[in-house]
Amino acid sequence: MARPVSGRGTVFTYTVNHHAFNPEIPTPYVIALVELAEQSGLRIAANIVDCEPDSVTCGMRVEALPEPGPGGAPRFAPAR
């Protein structure tokens, strides 16, 4: 059974991509596995936005944004 989630989580791991695979996404950009707050081990691949790529860290608290990015990936931003 599917259940709604809060959209809050932490960066489990990440990489900064410097290669332009999709011309709609400017480089560099962050690809991350975000562990959702509702369950340990519940992770989603996403882009981290609204911050400098070199400011992202493992364990960083993030929140989901309502719309996916240009490539269709979910987007998360640093938690307020």
Buried (B, 14 or more C-beta within 10 A) or exposed (E): EEEEBEBBBBBBEBEBBEEEEBEEBEEBBBBBBBBBBEEEEEBBEBBBBEEEBEEBEEEBEBBBBEEEBEEEBBBBBBEE
